[in-house]
Amino acid sequence: MPRLLKIVPHQSRESLGVAYHQAKEGPESRQYQIIWLLAQGKTTEQVQEITGYSRTWIYELVKRYNQLGLEGLGDRRKENPGGKPLIDDVTQAQLGQALQVEAPDGGLWNGRKVAEWLTGVTGRKISRQRGGEILRQMTFRLRVPRPSDVKTHIPHDKV
């Protein structure tokens, strides 16, 4: 016989059903539904079949609900601030100034050179791909000189 999960009665079954039907967000609605179905006495396998969620996720959700109540449910991605930026505003301003002059080797700036410059300034290893991305984010265009054919070059005074 499938195992029934123990649901701590933070809310009545009726209030869980109301919360499920009133939820505006999809993930939040599904999570309320899972707890509501389990509170009604449904097995994990039945809830899995109804909602399409995995057993592992259902167990995790029940654990969170039992510990935190309704506060443990809902889409928590909104609360995630994300990672801290690779370079701060000051370093970005310094890079902007550095891009206005020639690259350290005397050539034109590219992703590899930006990555090397940033690695030297920040002390963190930055890949050449990220250097190119940062270069593009700063709306800096790679200016590669076009080769000129000496034979077809007409001086301005002869035009």
TORZAZA-545918 format. One record per residue: chain; z, y, x of N, C-alpha, C, O in turn. Coordinates in nm, 3 decimals. Last residue first. Layout:
   kolvex       nc3       nc2       nc1      cac3      cac2      cac1       cc3       cc2       cc1       oc3       oc2       oc1
        A         Z         Y         X         Z         Y         X         Z         Y         X         Z         Y         X
...
***
This chain:
   kolvex       nc3       nc2       nc1      cac3      cac2      cac1       cc3       cc2       cc1       oc3       oc2       oc1
        A    -5.757     6.338     4.173    -5.781     6.310     4.031    -5.835     6.430     3.962    -5.861     6.425     3.841
        A    -5.680     6.397     4.426    -5.820     6.359     4.407    -5.852     6.330     4.261    -5.967     6.301     4.230
        A    -5.408     6.446     4.424    -5.496     6.560     4.453    -5.644     6.526     4.435    -5.727     6.617     4.429
        A    -5.289     6.199     4.380    -5.292     6.298     4.272    -5.389     6.411     4.300    -5.446     6.467     4.207
        A    -5.471     5.909     4.503    -5.378     6.022     4.522    -5.397     6.126     4.412    -5.506     6.141     4.358
        A    -5.483     5.598     4.364    -5.560     5.722     4.378    -5.462     5.836     4.396    -5.376     5.856     4.309
        A    -5.474     5.262     4.444    -5.392     5.383     4.433    -5.478     5.507     4.461    -5.537     5.519     4.568
        A    -5.608     5.035     4.494    -5.640     5.107     4.370    -5.562     5.235     4.354    -5.584     5.309     4.257
        A    -5.503     4.945     4.737    -5.646     4.972     4.727    -5.681     5.056     4.605    -5.772     5.138     4.609
        A    -5.235     4.890     4.690    -5.267     5.003     4.775    -5.414     5.042     4.760    -5.448     5.160     4.770
        A    -5.083     4.816     4.404    -5.197     4.776     4.484    -5.245     4.897     4.562    -5.290     4.996     4.503
        A    -4.736     4.779     4.376    -4.855     4.862     4.359    -4.963     4.814     4.454    -4.937     4.776     4.568
        A    -4.499     4.603     4.186    -4.578     4.613     4.308    -4.702     4.698     4.281    -4.764     4.688     4.176
        A    -4.235     4.771     4.024    -4.362     4.700     4.011    -4.437     4.711     4.143    -4.439     4.818     4.205
        A    -3.888     4.726     4.065    -4.008     4.803     4.094    -4.132     4.715     4.082    -4.133     4.600     4.126
        A    -3.676     4.671     3.802    -3.742     4.604     3.913    -3.870     4.680     3.942    -3.953     4.697     3.852
        A    -3.400     4.749     3.664    -3.522     4.822     3.702    -3.580     4.756     3.825    -3.538     4.782     3.938
        A    -3.228     4.638     3.393    -3.269     4.602     3.528    -3.399     4.676     3.558    -3.496     4.664     3.483
        A    -3.033     4.868     3.214    -3.157     4.791     3.225    -3.184     4.759     3.371    -3.166     4.842     3.460
        A    -2.733     4.873     3.053    -2.798     4.902     3.180    -2.919     4.812     3.188    -2.907     4.691     3.171
        A    -2.552     4.847     2.848    -2.688     4.898     2.820    -2.757     4.945     2.947    -2.830     5.044     2.947
        A    -2.336     4.702     2.893    -2.325     4.843     2.931    -2.459     4.914     2.915    -2.478     5.026     2.963
        A    -2.430     4.455     2.832    -2.339     4.520     2.738    -2.325     4.668     2.768    -2.303     4.749     2.678
        A    -2.573     4.394     3.068    -2.646     4.421     2.942    -2.558     4.491     2.840    -2.606     4.579     2.768
        A    -2.356     4.359     3.243    -2.460     4.457     3.275    -2.538     4.495     3.149    -2.566     4.612     3.126
        A    -2.229     4.148     3.120    -2.159     4.277     3.128    -2.260     4.388     3.157    -2.249     4.498     3.102
        A    -2.422     3.950     3.163    -2.383     3.987     3.026    -2.317     4.125     3.026    -2.347     4.209     2.941
        A    -2.425     3.936     3.444    -2.545     3.978     3.371    -2.513     4.022     3.230    -2.570     4.119     3.181
        A    -2.165     3.841     3.484    -2.206     3.968     3.543    -2.329     4.024     3.473    -2.338     4.143     3.446
        A    -2.185     3.596     3.362    -2.099     3.698     3.300    -2.131     3.836     3.356    -2.125     3.936     3.284
        A    -2.353     3.478     3.552    -2.398     3.492     3.413    -2.316     3.599     3.341    -2.371     3.682     3.269
        A    -2.199     3.474     3.780    -2.314     3.564     3.779    -2.369     3.581     3.638    -2.424     3.686     3.605
        A    -1.843     3.476     3.705    -1.972     3.410     3.728    -2.087     3.510     3.721    -2.073     3.618     3.663
        A    -1.567     3.584     3.882    -1.654     3.613     3.768    -1.791     3.554     3.799    -1.848     3.580     3.905
        A    -1.239     3.545     3.974    -1.374     3.494     3.996    -1.454     3.515     3.868    -1.416     3.470     3.761
        A    -1.043     3.837     4.021    -1.071     3.717     3.940    -1.215     3.675     3.965    -1.304     3.760     3.975
        A    -1.016     4.074     4.145    -0.950     3.961     4.208    -0.968     3.832     4.131    -0.915     3.728     4.170
        A    -1.136     4.310     4.062    -1.033     4.250     3.976    -0.955     4.138     4.044    -0.842     4.109     4.006
        A    -1.311     4.377     4.277    -1.222     4.478     4.218    -1.106     4.413     4.143    -0.991     4.454     4.158
        A    -1.451     4.142     4.344    -1.379     4.217     4.447    -1.278     4.314     4.390    -1.171     4.333     4.447
        A    -1.557     4.078     4.096    -1.466     3.984     4.160    -1.385     4.055     4.268    -1.265     4.031     4.282
        A    -1.728     4.297     4.059    -1.612     4.281     3.972    -1.510     4.184     4.031    -1.390     4.205     4.018
        A    -1.917     4.241     4.262    -1.843     4.367     4.264    -1.715     4.354     4.181    -1.608     4.395     4.224
        A    -2.016     3.992     4.175    -1.949     4.003     4.305    -1.864     4.130     4.312    -1.753     4.127     4.364
        A    -2.127     4.070     3.929    -2.020     3.970     3.933    -1.944     3.978     4.065    -1.821     3.970     4.066
        A    -2.325     4.248     4.018    -2.217     4.298     3.931    -2.099     4.202     3.935    -1.984     4.244     3.943
        A    -2.485     4.068     4.158    -2.420     4.177     4.231    -2.305     4.237     4.149    -2.201     4.273     4.204
        A    -2.572     3.899     3.952    -2.497     3.844     4.065    -2.420     3.954     4.137    -2.303     3.936     4.173
        A    -2.714     4.074     3.780    -2.593     4.005     3.735    -2.508     3.953     3.848    -2.385     3.960     3.843
        A    -2.805     4.364     3.980    -2.836     4.252     3.893    -2.705     4.181     3.858    -2.598     4.224     3.901
        A    -2.925     4.669     4.119    -2.815     4.594     4.058    -2.872     4.480     3.974    -2.973     4.496     3.907
        A    -3.137     4.673     4.412    -3.108     4.708     4.273    -2.995     4.620     4.220    -2.973     4.509     4.269
        A    -3.011     4.721     4.749    -3.113     4.686     4.650    -3.076     4.736     4.512    -2.996     4.828     4.496
        A    -2.797     4.770     4.912    -2.908     4.863     4.917    -3.018     4.834     4.816    -3.108     4.915     4.799
        A    -2.575     4.621     4.880    -2.672     4.573     4.979    -2.796     4.661     4.987    -2.890     4.630     5.060
        A    -2.436     4.760     4.676    -2.382     4.757     4.812    -2.482     4.709     4.918    -2.475     4.753     5.033
        A    -2.683     4.947     4.485    -2.595     4.832     4.503    -2.547     4.828     4.648    -2.611     4.887     4.735
        A    -2.683     5.307     4.443    -2.742     5.181     4.488    -2.636     5.071     4.497    -2.517     5.098     4.513
        A    -2.523     5.447     4.150    -2.571     5.453     4.288    -2.630     5.317     4.325    -2.627     5.223     4.244
        A    -2.447     5.378     3.899    -2.529     5.498     3.913    -2.584     5.514     4.054    -2.681     5.586     4.076
        A    -2.271     5.170     3.911    -2.410     5.140     3.875    -2.502     5.260     3.892    -2.624     5.243     3.898
        A    -2.030     5.296     3.958    -2.092     5.221     4.068    -2.238     5.191     4.039    -2.321     5.187     4.130
        A    -1.976     5.397     3.705    -2.001     5.490     3.816    -2.071     5.419     3.931    -2.161     5.475     3.994
        A    -1.937     5.155     3.569    -2.040     5.248     3.524    -2.076     5.348     3.633    -2.193     5.381     3.652
        A    -1.715     5.059     3.706    -1.842     4.988     3.718    -1.957     5.079     3.676    -2.062     5.080     3.739
        A    -1.525     5.241     3.617    -1.556     5.234     3.760    -1.690     5.165     3.782    -1.769     5.208     3.866
        A    -1.524     5.172     3.347    -1.566     5.306     3.386    -1.603     5.310     3.535    -1.700     5.374     3.573
        A    -1.424     4.912     3.368    -1.557     4.932     3.312    -1.610     5.071     3.349    -1.729     5.086     3.378
        A    -1.171     4.965     3.465    -1.265     4.892     3.550    -1.407     4.910     3.500    -1.501     4.921     3.579
        A    -1.070     5.095     3.237    -1.074     5.165     3.366    -1.176     5.098     3.458    -1.257     5.166     3.521
        A    -1.082     4.899     3.036    -1.161     5.022     3.024    -1.176     5.095     3.157    -1.281     5.151     3.186
        A    -1.094     4.569     3.193    -1.034     4.674     3.110    -1.122     4.799     3.112    -1.223     4.804     3.182
        A    -1.266     4.261     3.158    -1.242     4.384     3.236    -1.186     4.490     3.142    -1.227     4.499     3.026
        A    -1.219     4.061     2.970    -1.237     4.025     3.110    -1.214     4.145     3.201    -1.152     4.133     3.306
        A    -0.964     4.109     2.719    -1.095     4.134     2.777    -1.100     4.098     2.926    -1.000     4.104     2.997
        A    -0.776     3.831     2.591    -0.780     3.966     2.645    -0.914     3.987     2.715    -0.972     3.891     2.766
        A    -0.875     3.655     2.289    -0.837     3.664     2.429    -0.842     3.807     2.479    -0.905     3.894     2.417
        A    -0.732     3.696     1.957    -0.838     3.670     2.053    -0.787     3.683     2.196    -0.671     3.717     2.219
        A    -0.539     3.719     1.764    -0.589     3.843     1.823    -0.706     3.821     1.919    -0.771     3.917     1.959
        A    -0.520     3.560     1.463    -0.548     3.534     1.604    -0.607     3.660     1.668    -0.716     3.702     1.629
        A    -0.500     3.600     1.196    -0.385     3.644     1.276    -0.410     3.628     1.426    -0.330     3.675     1.508
        A    -0.719     3.478     1.090    -0.713     3.625     1.085    -0.603     3.680     1.174    -0.612     3.793     1.223
        A    -0.663     3.212     1.096    -0.754     3.264     1.198    -0.751     3.416     1.202    -0.778     3.476     1.306
        A    -0.514     3.098     0.900    -0.441     3.173     1.002    -0.532     3.230     1.110    -0.484     3.291     1.206
        A    -0.533     3.055     0.572    -0.622     3.066     0.686    -0.557     3.156     0.790    -0.545     3.277     0.769
        A    -0.257     2.858     0.439    -0.351     2.970     0.443    -0.431     2.971     0.572    -0.402     2.899     0.667
        A     0.092     2.780     0.486    -0.043     2.754     0.434    -0.129     2.878     0.447    -0.079     2.989     0.463
        A     0.342     2.857     0.558     0.269     2.770     0.651     0.127     2.741     0.607     0.050     2.683     0.684
        A     0.446     2.989     0.344     0.408     3.070     0.460     0.325     2.989     0.560     0.247     3.045     0.637
        A     0.533     2.792     0.172     0.402     2.852     0.146     0.354     2.939     0.262     0.233     2.961     0.277
        A     0.717     2.618     0.429     0.689     2.646     0.288     0.550     2.705     0.271     0.459     2.673     0.347
        A     0.770     2.540     0.689     0.760     2.683     0.659     0.740     2.717     0.512     0.746     2.834     0.474
        A     0.800     2.257     0.701     0.880     2.344     0.787     0.885     2.488     0.735     0.991     2.551     0.737
        A     0.622     2.158     0.511     0.762     2.115     0.505     0.853     2.205     0.589     0.968     2.228     0.553
        A     0.384     2.273     0.604     0.438     2.313     0.474     0.587     2.276     0.465     0.667     2.356     0.416
        A     0.353     2.137     0.849     0.367     2.283     0.849     0.427     2.332     0.716     0.511     2.422     0.716
        A     0.327     1.874     0.754     0.434     1.908     0.849     0.460     2.058     0.847     0.575     2.102     0.844
        A     0.097     1.902     0.600     0.224     1.866     0.535     0.341     1.901     0.626     0.442     1.953     0.579
        A    -0.088     1.957     0.804    -0.065     2.055     0.698     0.068     2.028     0.627     0.143     2.122     0.598
        A    -0.082     1.720     0.951    -0.047     1.847     1.015    -0.011     1.953     0.911     0.086     2.027     0.927
        A    -0.176     1.538     0.758    -0.042     1.523     0.815     0.006     1.653     0.878     0.122     1.692     0.860
        A    -0.435     1.645     0.724    -0.343     1.641     0.609    -0.199     1.627     0.660    -0.109     1.696     0.611
        A    -0.542     1.599     0.976    -0.525     1.737     0.931    -0.428     1.743     0.812    -0.348     1.836     0.802
        A    -0.542     1.316     0.979    -0.467     1.392     1.081    -0.440     1.534     1.033    -0.328     1.584     1.048
        A    -0.716     1.257     0.771    -0.575     1.220     0.759    -0.490     1.299     0.858    -0.380     1.344     0.825
        A    -0.945     1.526     0.692    -0.905     1.406     0.765    -0.755     1.381     0.747    -0.678     1.471     0.711
        A    -1.079     1.627     0.372    -1.004     1.656     0.495    -0.961     1.525     0.561    -0.943     1.424     0.492
        A    -1.190     1.581     0.128    -1.277     1.567     0.243    -1.208     1.600     0.375    -1.274     1.601     0.479
        A    -1.054     1.580    -0.117    -1.074     1.707    -0.046    -1.172     1.699     0.071    -1.232     1.800     0.108
        A    -1.062     1.315    -0.216    -1.083     1.430    -0.306    -1.123     1.554    -0.227    -1.215     1.625    -0.266
        A    -1.005     1.155     0.007    -1.129     1.136    -0.067    -1.161     1.257    -0.155    -1.278     1.296    -0.165
        A    -0.752     1.250     0.078    -0.862     1.253     0.174    -0.996     1.245     0.101    -1.088     1.322     0.130
        A    -0.608     1.182    -0.146    -0.625     1.324    -0.114    -0.740     1.342    -0.017    -0.817     1.438    -0.027
        A    -0.620     0.903    -0.119    -0.677     0.968    -0.237    -0.703     1.116    -0.210    -0.808     1.169    -0.247
        A    -0.484     0.871     0.125    -0.623     0.828     0.114    -0.691     0.893    -0.007    -0.807     0.932     0.001
        A    -0.227     0.960     0.058    -0.305     1.033     0.159    -0.453     0.999     0.148    -0.538     1.086     0.160
        A    -0.176     0.945    -0.299    -0.166     0.894    -0.163    -0.252     0.978    -0.069    -0.337     1.055    -0.113
        A    -0.003     1.161    -0.530    -0.126     1.099    -0.481    -0.104     1.051    -0.337    -0.024     1.109    -0.263
        A     0.210     1.301    -0.632     0.228     1.159    -0.603     0.102     1.088    -0.558     0.101     0.965    -0.548
        A     0.203     1.568    -0.655     0.183     1.493    -0.779     0.198     1.343    -0.758     0.198     1.266    -0.855
        A     0.214     1.646    -0.394     0.334     1.667    -0.475     0.325     1.593    -0.608     0.427     1.558    -0.667
        A    -0.052     1.598    -0.324     0.053     1.513    -0.267     0.184     1.526    -0.346     0.256     1.428    -0.362
        A    -0.173     1.805    -0.470    -0.206     1.665    -0.500    -0.099     1.571    -0.445    -0.061     1.475    -0.511
        A    -0.054     2.030    -0.343    -0.037     2.009    -0.487    -0.064     1.863    -0.523     0.012     1.803    -0.599
        A    -0.151     2.005    -0.083    -0.006     1.997    -0.107     0.022     1.967    -0.254     0.111     1.889    -0.286
        A    -0.429     2.034    -0.139    -0.377     1.915    -0.071    -0.228     1.899    -0.099    -0.183     1.790    -0.134
        A    -0.441     2.289    -0.257    -0.481     2.171    -0.333    -0.423     2.044    -0.271    -0.374     1.957    -0.342
        A    -0.369     2.453    -0.045    -0.281     2.447    -0.163    -0.312     2.322    -0.244    -0.221     2.255    -0.294
        A    -0.596     2.402     0.110    -0.464     2.365     0.160    -0.363     2.358     0.046    -0.280     2.267     0.042
        A    -0.804     2.504    -0.046    -0.802     2.361    -0.012    -0.663     2.318     0.033    -0.616     2.210    -0.003
        A    -0.733     2.779    -0.047    -0.740     2.704    -0.172    -0.730     2.554    -0.145    -0.655     2.483    -0.214
        A    -0.766     2.842     0.223    -0.634     2.856     0.160    -0.628     2.773     0.032    -0.529     2.705     0.007
        A    -1.042     2.806     0.256    -0.946     2.721     0.328    -0.806     2.724     0.267    -0.737     2.623     0.260
        A    -1.139     3.010     0.060    -1.169     2.868     0.055    -1.068     2.780     0.127    -1.013     2.689     0.066
        A    -0.937     3.263    -0.096    -1.008     3.212     0.021    -1.026     3.061     0.011    -0.939     2.991    -0.041
        A    -0.782     3.294    -0.325    -0.912     3.360    -0.317    -0.998     3.305    -0.203    -1.121     3.302    -0.214
        A    -0.586     3.104    -0.548    -0.621     3.134    -0.409    -0.764     3.188    -0.403    -0.854     3.135    -0.466
        A    -0.528     3.018    -0.801    -0.538     3.163    -0.780    -0.579     3.201    -0.638    -0.603     3.318    -0.610
        A    -0.506     2.742    -0.788    -0.611     2.800    -0.873    -0.629     2.950    -0.851    -0.736     3.004    -0.880
        A    -0.284     2.717    -0.615    -0.414     2.657    -0.581    -0.526     2.723    -0.660    -0.630     2.756    -0.603
        A    -0.083     2.840    -0.761    -0.123     2.898    -0.632    -0.260     2.845    -0.590    -0.341     2.919    -0.535
        A    -0.069     2.658    -0.973    -0.108     2.798    -1.000    -0.156     2.863    -0.871    -0.257     2.934    -0.871
        A     0.020     2.432    -0.834    -0.107     2.429    -0.905    -0.159     2.568    -0.935    -0.279     2.595    -0.923
        A     0.268     2.526    -0.746     0.166     2.489    -0.647     0.027     2.485    -0.711    -0.071     2.529    -0.651
        A     0.394     2.556    -0.992     0.366     2.677    -0.914     0.266     2.648    -0.801     0.188     2.736    -0.764
        A     0.407     2.284    -1.066     0.333     2.380    -1.148     0.297     2.505    -1.068     0.185     2.555    -1.075
        A     0.574     2.170    -0.877     0.434     2.127    -0.885     0.350     2.226    -0.962     0.234     2.251    -0.927
        A     0.772     2.430    -0.716     0.751     2.327    -0.818     0.604     2.287    -0.817     0.519     2.360    -0.765
        A     0.840     2.456    -0.363     0.785     2.509    -0.489     0.776     2.395    -0.589     0.772     2.278    -0.551
        A     0.965     2.303    -0.176     0.979     2.448    -0.165     0.938     2.515    -0.296     0.994     2.617    -0.336
        A     1.043     2.006    -0.150     1.015     2.084    -0.271     1.046     2.233    -0.257     1.140     2.284    -0.318
        A     0.862     1.845     0.099     0.985     1.919     0.072     0.958     2.010    -0.047     0.860     2.085    -0.046
        A     0.703     1.545     0.059     0.683     1.689     0.048     0.817     1.753     0.015     0.879     1.719    -0.086
        A     0.619     1.262     0.234     0.729     1.333     0.170     0.702     1.483     0.176     0.680     1.539     0.283
        A     0.337     1.061     0.154     0.401     1.161     0.240     0.511     1.232     0.164     0.499     1.258     0.044
        A     0.302     0.720     0.113     0.318     0.849     0.047     0.389     0.943     0.143     0.490     0.907     0.204
        A     0.070     0.487     0.243     0.196     0.557     0.261     0.194     0.691     0.186     0.097     0.766     0.194
        A    -0.085     0.224     0.058    -0.090     0.347     0.137     0.043     0.421     0.134     0.117     0.418     0.036
        A     0.000    -0.118     0.085     0.000     0.000     0.000     0.000     0.124     0.089     0.076     0.130     0.186
***
